[in-house]
Amino acid sequence: MSHRDDFDAAFARCPLIAILRGVEPREAVAVGEAVVAAGIAILETPLNSPEPFESVRLMAAALKGRAVIGAGTVLRPEDVDKVAEAGGTLVVSPNMNPAVIARAKALGLVSAPGVMTPTEAFAALDAGADVLKLFPGEIISPAAVRAIAAVLPKAARLVLVGGVSPESMKGYAATPVAGYGIGSALYKPGLSPEDVGARARAFAAAWRDLGSRA
Protein backbone atom coordinates (compact mmCIF):
# COMPACT_ATOMS: atom_id res chain seq x y z
CA MET A 1 0.00 0.00 0.00
CA SER A 2 1.05 3.59 -0.57
CA HIS A 3 1.50 6.14 2.19
CA ARG A 4 -1.75 7.73 1.00
CA ASP A 5 -3.51 4.37 1.41
CA ASP A 6 -2.15 4.04 4.95
CA PHE A 7 -3.31 7.56 5.78
CA ASP A 8 -6.75 6.99 4.28
CA ALA A 9 -7.18 3.79 6.31
CA ALA A 10 -6.16 5.48 9.57
CA PHE A 11 -8.33 8.52 8.81
CA ALA A 12 -11.34 6.29 8.09
CA ARG A 13 -10.97 4.63 11.49
CA CYS A 14 -10.60 7.91 13.39
CA PRO A 15 -10.18 11.25 11.57
CA LEU A 16 -8.27 12.95 14.38
CA ILE A 17 -4.68 14.12 13.96
CA ALA A 18 -2.65 14.41 17.16
CA ILE A 19 -0.41 17.49 17.10
CA LEU A 20 2.42 16.95 19.58
CA ARG A 21 3.91 20.44 19.61
CA GLY A 22 6.83 20.62 22.02
CA VAL A 23 7.28 16.88 22.47
CA GLU A 24 10.88 15.81 23.12
CA PRO A 25 12.55 12.67 21.76
CA ARG A 26 12.93 11.20 25.27
CA GLU A 27 9.13 11.08 25.70
CA ALA A 28 7.97 10.81 22.09
CA VAL A 29 7.44 7.05 21.98
CA ALA A 30 5.62 6.87 25.32
CA VAL A 31 3.32 9.75 24.34
CA GLY A 32 2.78 8.25 20.90
CA GLU A 33 1.90 4.88 22.39
CA ALA A 34 -0.65 6.52 24.70
CA VAL A 35 -2.30 8.35 21.79
CA VAL A 36 -2.45 5.24 19.62
CA ALA A 37 -3.83 3.14 22.48
CA ALA A 38 -6.69 5.66 22.73
CA GLY A 39 -7.61 5.03 19.09
CA ILE A 40 -5.93 7.97 17.34
CA ALA A 41 -3.49 6.71 14.72
CA ILE A 42 -2.30 9.88 12.94
CA LEU A 43 0.40 11.86 14.76
CA GLU A 44 2.50 14.86 13.82
CA THR A 45 5.46 16.50 15.50
CA PRO A 46 5.68 20.21 14.58
CA LEU A 47 9.14 21.28 13.47
CA ASN A 48 9.27 24.01 16.12
CA SER A 49 9.55 21.25 18.73
CA PRO A 50 12.90 20.19 20.26
CA GLU A 51 14.76 17.83 17.86
CA PRO A 52 11.59 17.15 15.87
CA PHE A 53 13.12 14.86 13.27
CA GLU A 54 14.46 12.58 16.01
CA SER A 55 10.98 12.36 17.54
CA VAL A 56 9.58 11.51 14.11
CA ARG A 57 12.25 8.86 13.63
CA LEU A 58 11.62 7.24 17.00
CA MET A 59 7.83 7.17 16.66
CA ALA A 60 7.94 5.99 13.05
CA ALA A 61 10.06 3.03 14.12
CA ALA A 62 8.15 2.19 17.29
CA LEU A 63 4.66 2.60 15.82
CA LYS A 64 5.30 1.17 12.36
CA GLY A 65 2.19 -0.54 11.04
CA ARG A 66 0.04 0.94 13.81
CA ALA A 67 0.11 4.66 13.11
CA VAL A 68 0.84 7.30 10.49
CA ILE A 69 3.68 9.52 11.67
CA GLY A 70 4.60 12.87 10.21
CA ALA A 71 5.69 16.41 10.87
CA GLY A 72 3.90 19.72 11.14
CA THR A 73 4.93 23.35 10.57
CA VAL A 74 6.84 22.18 7.48
CA LEU A 75 7.72 25.38 5.64
CA ARG A 76 10.51 24.44 3.21
CA PRO A 77 11.00 21.70 0.60
CA GLU A 78 14.31 20.70 2.18
CA ASP A 79 12.47 19.92 5.42
CA VAL A 80 10.17 17.57 3.51
CA ASP A 81 13.31 15.60 2.60
CA LYS A 82 14.25 15.41 6.28
CA VAL A 83 10.77 14.19 7.22
CA ALA A 84 11.07 11.40 4.66
CA GLU A 85 14.59 10.50 5.82
CA ALA A 86 13.26 10.18 9.39
CA GLY A 87 10.55 7.78 8.27
CA GLY A 88 7.66 10.23 8.37
CA THR A 89 4.94 9.94 5.76
CA LEU A 90 2.75 12.98 6.49
CA VAL A 91 3.67 16.63 5.81
CA VAL A 92 1.50 19.28 7.47
CA SER A 93 1.98 23.03 7.03
CA PRO A 94 0.31 26.16 8.40
CA ASN A 95 0.49 27.74 4.94
CA MET A 96 0.02 26.84 1.28
CA ASN A 97 3.45 26.56 -0.35
CA PRO A 98 3.24 24.83 -3.76
CA ALA A 99 6.93 23.89 -3.56
CA VAL A 100 6.40 22.04 -0.26
CA ILE A 101 3.35 20.25 -1.64
CA ALA A 102 5.20 19.28 -4.81
CA ARG A 103 8.17 17.93 -2.90
CA ALA A 104 5.93 15.89 -0.61
CA LYS A 105 4.11 14.36 -3.56
CA ALA A 106 7.39 13.69 -5.41
CA LEU A 107 8.50 11.62 -2.41
CA GLY A 108 5.16 9.82 -2.14
CA LEU A 109 4.20 11.53 1.13
CA VAL A 110 0.78 12.78 2.20
CA SER A 111 0.43 16.55 1.90
CA ALA A 112 -1.79 18.63 4.20
CA PRO A 113 -1.21 22.37 3.64
CA GLY A 114 -2.95 25.11 5.58
CA VAL A 115 -5.64 27.12 3.79
CA MET A 116 -8.21 29.69 4.80
CA THR A 117 -9.79 30.90 1.57
CA PRO A 118 -11.20 29.30 -1.59
CA THR A 119 -8.27 30.74 -3.55
CA GLU A 120 -5.76 28.99 -1.29
CA ALA A 121 -7.81 25.80 -1.26
CA PHE A 122 -7.98 25.54 -5.05
CA ALA A 123 -4.28 26.37 -5.38
CA ALA A 124 -3.43 23.63 -2.88
CA LEU A 125 -5.56 21.07 -4.72
CA ASP A 126 -4.01 22.07 -8.05
CA ALA A 127 -0.56 21.52 -6.49
CA GLY A 128 -1.54 17.99 -5.40
CA ALA A 129 -2.61 18.36 -1.76
CA ASP A 130 -4.28 15.29 -0.23
CA VAL A 131 -5.90 17.12 2.69
CA LEU A 132 -6.86 20.76 3.21
CA LYS A 133 -6.03 22.00 6.70
CA LEU A 134 -8.49 24.76 7.62
CA PHE A 135 -6.34 27.02 9.77
CA PRO A 136 -6.64 28.84 12.10
CA GLY A 137 -9.81 27.07 13.11
CA GLU A 138 -10.58 29.56 15.87
CA ILE A 139 -11.66 32.13 13.27
CA ILE A 140 -13.25 29.81 10.70
CA SER A 141 -16.88 29.47 11.72
CA PRO A 142 -19.16 26.59 10.76
CA ALA A 143 -20.89 28.96 8.31
CA ALA A 144 -17.53 29.78 6.71
CA VAL A 145 -16.71 26.08 6.39
CA ARG A 146 -19.98 25.47 4.58
CA ALA A 147 -19.40 28.41 2.25
CA ILE A 148 -15.87 27.31 1.35
CA ALA A 149 -16.88 23.67 0.89
CA ALA A 150 -19.76 24.63 -1.39
CA VAL A 151 -17.38 25.66 -4.17
CA LEU A 152 -14.76 22.93 -3.71
CA PRO A 153 -14.74 19.50 -5.36
CA LYS A 154 -16.84 17.04 -3.37
CA ALA A 155 -13.76 14.86 -2.84
CA ALA A 156 -11.83 17.66 -1.10
CA ARG A 157 -11.09 16.60 2.47
CA LEU A 158 -11.29 19.37 5.07
CA VAL A 159 -9.59 19.08 8.45
CA LEU A 160 -10.16 21.83 11.02
CA VAL A 161 -7.08 22.80 13.05
CA GLY A 162 -6.79 25.40 15.80
CA GLY A 163 -8.67 25.67 19.07
CA VAL A 164 -10.30 22.26 18.70
CA SER A 165 -11.71 20.66 21.84
CA PRO A 166 -14.15 17.79 22.42
CA GLU A 167 -16.82 20.43 23.04
CA SER A 168 -16.07 22.65 20.03
CA MET A 169 -16.23 19.69 17.64
CA LYS A 170 -20.00 19.57 18.20
CA GLY A 171 -20.41 22.95 16.50
CA TYR A 172 -19.00 21.58 13.24
CA ALA A 173 -20.93 18.31 13.23
CA ALA A 174 -23.33 19.56 10.54
CA THR A 175 -20.57 20.95 8.30
CA PRO A 176 -18.39 19.27 5.65
CA VAL A 177 -15.46 19.09 8.08
CA ALA A 178 -14.10 15.55 7.73
CA GLY A 179 -11.67 15.56 10.63
CA TYR A 180 -9.81 17.58 13.22
CA GLY A 181 -6.24 18.38 14.17
CA ILE A 182 -5.97 18.48 17.95
CA GLY A 183 -3.12 20.33 19.60
CA SER A 184 -2.79 21.94 23.03
CA ALA A 185 -6.06 20.45 24.27
CA LEU A 186 -4.41 17.05 23.76
CA TYR A 187 -0.72 17.60 24.41
CA LYS A 188 1.44 20.31 25.89
CA PRO A 189 4.92 20.05 27.40
CA GLY A 190 4.83 18.76 30.95
CA LEU A 191 1.90 16.39 30.54
CA SER A 192 2.60 12.75 31.30
CA PRO A 193 1.81 10.01 28.77
CA GLU A 194 -1.04 8.98 31.08
CA ASP A 195 -2.49 12.50 30.98
CA VAL A 196 -2.19 12.60 27.20
CA GLY A 197 -3.81 9.18 26.91
CA ALA A 198 -6.79 10.32 28.99
CA ARG A 199 -7.23 13.41 26.82
CA ALA A 200 -6.90 11.33 23.66
CA ARG A 201 -9.61 8.97 24.89
CA ALA A 202 -11.90 11.95 25.53
CA PHE A 203 -11.37 13.19 21.98
CA ALA A 204 -11.93 9.75 20.48
CA ALA A 205 -15.12 9.33 22.52
CA ALA A 206 -16.36 12.76 21.40
CA TRP A 207 -15.78 11.80 17.77
CA ARG A 208 -17.64 8.51 18.20
CA ASP A 209 -20.51 10.38 19.84
CA LEU A 210 -20.74 12.76 16.88
CA GLY A 211 -20.79 9.81 14.52
CA SER A 212 -23.59 8.10 16.42
CA ARG A 213 -25.71 11.23 16.05
CA ALA A 214 -25.16 11.53 12.31
N, C-alpha and C positions, 0 to 999 in steps of 0.2 A: 504493500500500500504506500501511497505517497504521503508526504507530510500533511498535505491538504486533507487527505482521507482520514488520517489520524485525528486531525483537528475537528473535522466534521463529526466524527464518531463521538469524541469527547463532548463537543458542544451539544450534540443531540441528547446525550445523557443528562447533562447539566450545563446550561449556557451561562455559567458564571466564570469570570476570569479573576483569579486572585492576584492582586497587585501587591508585591512584597517590598514596598519602598523602604529602604534603610536596612534590609536584612543583611547580615554579615555571613561570610562563608562558614564560620564556626557553628552557626545555628541553622543554616539554610536547609540541610537535609531533615533535621528534626521538625522544623516548621513545615516544610513541604510534605512530610509524611502525615502530619496532623491535618493539613488541608485536604489531602487526598483521601484520608480515612473518613473525612466528613462527607465525601461525595463530590468534591470539586476537583476536576482533573485537568484544568488549564491554569498555569501559573506563570507569572512574569516577574522578573527582577529588573526594576528601572535602573538605567545606567548611572543615575546620580546616587546610587547606593555604594557602600564600601566594597571594593573589589568585585564588581557585579559579574564579570565574566567567570570568575572562580565559583561564585554561587551558582551560576547557570551550569557550569561544568559539573559540579558536585550533584546538583539535583537531577540533571539529565542522566547521569550515570546511575544514581540510586533509584530513580523512579521510571527508568526505561520500561516501556510497555504498559505503564500504569498511568502516565500523565504526559501532557504536552507541556514542554518547558520552553520559555523564551525570554526575551528582554523587552523592556519598555523604555521610553524616552530615547529612542534610537533616532538620532538626528542626521547622521552622516553615512554615506555608502560604505566607508571603510569600517564602521562599527557593525554593519550587517555581516561583513566577513568575519569579524571577531565572534559574533553570536554563533555563526555556523561552525566556526572552529571549536567553540566550546560545547557543541552538541545541541544548541538551541534550535528550535524549528519555527518559532513564532517571533515576528518583529512588529512591535507596537510603537507608535509615535504619537506625540501630541499635536503634530502638524501634518500637512500634506506636501511631502517632498517627492516629486516624481522620480528623482534619482534613487532615493531610498527604496521606494516601491519596486523600481525596475531591478535593483540589485537583489532584493529579496526574492523576486520571482525568478531571476536568472539562476539563483542558487537553490531553487525549489522550496523556499521557505514560505510560510503563510504571512501575508502582509495585512496589517491593521492600522492604517493611518488615521490621524485625527482630522475630523471635518466639523464644520458648523453651519455651512451654507450649502444650498444646492449646487452652486458653482464649484465649490471644493469637492463635494460629493461626486459630481460627474467627472471632474478631473481625476480624482482618485480611481474611480472605476475604469476610466479610459487608460490609466497607467497600469492597471492589473490588480488593484486591491481586492483582497478576498473578503474583508470585513471593513465596515465603516464605523469608526469609533466616534460617536457623538460626544464632543468635548468642548468646553466644560459643561457637564450635565447639570450643574447647579443653575445655569441660566438658560437651559433649553427645556421649555415647558412641554407638557404632553401635547398641547395644541400645536406647538412648533414642530414637534416630531411628526405629527400627522400631516402637517402642511409640507414638510420636506419629503416625507415618504410618498406623498401623493404623486410627485413628479418623477420619482426614481423608478428604475426597473423593479418589477415585483420580486426578482431574485436577490436584490440588494439586501445585505444582512446588516442591521443596525444594532450596535452595542452602545448602551449609555454608560458613560464614565464620568465620575466626578460627583461627590456628595451622595453616593448611593448607600442606602441603609435598608434593612429588612422592611422598615415602615414606608420609606419613600418609593420602593418598588411598586407598591400597590397603586400609586397614582399613575403609573404607566402601563397598567395591566391591559387597558383597552386601546393601546397604541400599537404601532408596528414594531416597537422595540423587541428585538429577538433575544437579547441577553444583556448582561450587566458586567462592568468591570468594577470590582470592589477593592477599595484601598484602605484608608486609615480606619474605617469602621471594622475592618477585618484584622489588619496588622499594622502595628507601629512599633518602633524600636523600644525594647524593654518588656514587651509581652512575652510570656512563656509559650512554648509550643502547646501546652494544655489550654491556655487562654485563647490562643489563635484557633485551636480545634473547636472550642466551644462556640466561638463567634462564627466559624465556618459552618458548623451544624445549624446555627440559627438562620444563616443565609440560605442554606440548602433547604431547610424546612419552609422558609418563607416562599422560596421559588416553587416548591411542590404544592404549597397551599394555593398559590396563584394559578397553577396549572389545573388544580382540582375544581377551581371556580370557572374555568374557561368553558 
